[in-house]
Amino acid sequence: MMNILSNINIEMDKLSIFTKNKKIDIIQFAVPIIEIMFPLKFSPNRKYDHTYYFTCLLDFVQKATSWNKYNGCINYPISGKYLNSIHNEYCKRGIYEKINEALLNKYLSTNKEKKLKVQSIDASFIPNKQGIHNLNDIPEYMKNNKKKQNKSKNNKNKQNKSKNNKNEQNKSKNNQNKSKNNKNEQNKYENNVNNNLIQFNRYNGRKKYFKISSVVDKFGTPLGSTIITGKGNEMNSVKETIKSIKVNLNTKKNSTHNRYKQFLLADSGYLSNKNINILKKIGYTPIMAYNKRNTKDERIIKKNIKTSQQKKIYKNRIIVESFFAWIKQYPVINQNYQKTVVSYKGLLSIASSILISKRI
């Protein structure tokens, strides 16, 4: 793993020289990273390479919605089903996250303090059109348990034949208990999927939704994003959203300097003592809108009134809403058509990478 990372850093140094005085080309930037993390076997009859795949994936995110109906772009024809298999392989290997991280490092290599001075966090609803069939997200250990359940049925038949053998009966009972535990685990997992991935929205009961929670910098560049539940409270998603930031922002180091300290802006839905304490431990200076429904005590209301400087800084919070407007211009992101959460996250990171590359 260390060798792979060192090779990626070498390629990044080469690309930084290439893109010093030019706007960055995301394909030329990303392909060397993909080739290191996912090397293709040599074949004289090979039609496609990673440049071909990544070009088609960028085109798919910007124009298409269905893998089955996609036939590639003008100069790059390809089957959508085959491209989907390549996309899933990229997701498994964490390639999109690595490209996103490398682009962010490149973006923050200049004027880092100015860009990170003000950051904003918010969440937005994504309607689930055809995707996220719950049972498709069952992990491998659950699939192995199904095989064990079939074995336990065979053991029941053996139990009827071998009533005189106590040892065999004890073995079959143990297998039955294991199969019951496996069923309970599977039911728990399915319940967690139903409760934690997509849900009916309380504002629109006929449709299922989930949310994208994102942190952006002063200019609306995405720093990190996570997916939370449709009915999930935004207040509880702060820690996970900030964990999704893979780049070192030096928040703790800069928290003691007034010139470089970083403000995190959020609306009244995020206001709680728990979130304020979490953000202060990380090194942020949180500024949140006060929710008057929390209390009617005039003393507490006066304590939460913002100063003129805080009001001026808080005006920058609107940039996170602009980010959601930009990223929802891509039809694949605006509504979910993917069958798994991992696949949707991969497409979201591609769209984020496109936005970052435009800012470099």
Secondary structure, DSSP 8 states (H G I E B T S, - for coil): -HHHHHHHHHHHHHHHHHTSSS---HHHHHHHHHHHHS-----TT----HHHHHHHHHHHHHH---TTT--B-SS-B--HHHHHHHHHHHHHHTHHHHHHHHHHHHHTTSSHHHHHSEEEEEEEEEEBSS---GGGG--HHHHHHHHHHHHHHHHHHHHHH-SS-HHHHHHHHHHHHHHHHHHHHHHHHHHHHHHHT-EE-SS-TTSEEEEEEEEE-TT--EEEEEEE-SS--GGGGHHHHHHT--S---HHHHTT-TTT--EEEE-GGG--HHHHHHHHHHT-EEEE---GGG---HHHHHHT---HHHHHHHGGGHHHHHHHHHHTTSHHHHSB--SSHHHHHHHHHHHHHHHHHHH-
